[in-house]
């Protein structure tokens, strides 16, 4: 179980894992507990999304794929590959 702090007033699934500084080359280090909790390993590809008013989101591409499949009405057992849509 992760040790990230629970965000008060939010669902139990929300955590604060710490902060990250942007380095000279624009890189950040994702806190170890967050990497472990979300299964992020060296060499993984992450998807960066942005909204001018709400900020940025960093996620694994398969998370967005799962949400897109849900929106498009895909169910488990059906052809779950978005490239076939």
C-alpha positions in Angstrom: 0.0 0.0 0.0 1.4 3.4 -0.9 2.5 5.8 1.8 1.5 8.9 -0.2 -0.6 11.2 2.0 -4.3 11.1 1.6 -5.8 14.3 0.2 -8.2 15.7 2.8 -11.8 15.9 1.7 -11.1 13.7 -1.4 -11.8 10.1 -2.2 -9.5 7.6 -0.5 -7.9 6.9 -3.9 -6.3 10.4 -4.0 -2.8 10.8 -2.7 0.0 13.4 -2.4 3.3 11.7 -3.2 5.4 14.9 -2.9 6.8 17.5 -5.2 9.2 17.5 -8.1 11.5 20.3 -9.3 12.0 20.9 -13.0 15.7 20.5 -13.9 17.7 22.6 -16.4 16.8 20.2 -19.2 13.1 20.2 -18.3 13.1 16.9 -16.6 11.3 15.9 -13.4 11.8 13.0 -11.1 8.5 11.2 -10.1 8.7 10.3 -6.4 9.6 6.7 -5.7 6.4 5.8 -3.9 4.3 7.2 -6.8 6.4 5.1 -9.3 5.9 2.0 -7.3 2.2 2.6 -6.7 1.5 3.2 -10.4 4.0 0.6 -11.7 6.2 3.1 -13.6 9.6 1.7 -14.5 12.7 3.1 -16.3 12.0 3.1 -20.0 8.2 3.3 -19.7 6.5 5.8 -22.0 4.2 8.3 -20.3 1.5 10.4 -21.9 1.5 14.2 -21.1 -1.8 16.0 -21.5 -2.5 19.7 -20.8 -5.3 22.1 -20.3 -4.6 25.8 -20.1 -6.9 26.3 -17.1 -6.5 23.1 -15.2 -2.9 22.2 -15.7 -1.2 19.0 -16.9 -1.8 15.3 -16.4 0.9 12.6 -16.7 -0.4 9.1 -17.1 0.4 5.8 -18.7 -1.1 5.6 -22.3 -3.1 2.5 -21.4 -5.0 4.4 -18.8 -6.3 6.7 -21.6 -6.9 3.8 -23.8 -9.1 2.1 -21.2 -11.1 5.3 -20.7 -11.5 5.8 -24.5 -12.7 2.2 -24.8 -15.2 2.8 -22.1 -16.5 6.0 -23.8 -16.7 4.2 -27.1 -18.7 1.4 -25.5 -16.1 -1.3 -25.7 -16.6 -4.2 -23.3 -14.2 -6.9 -22.0 -14.2 -9.7 -24.4 -14.9 -7.6 -27.5 -12.1 -6.4 -29.7 -10.3 -4.2 -27.2 -7.8 -2.7 -29.6 -8.4 0.9 -30.3 -6.4 0.8 -33.5 -9.2 -1.3 -34.9 -11.8 1.4 -34.2 
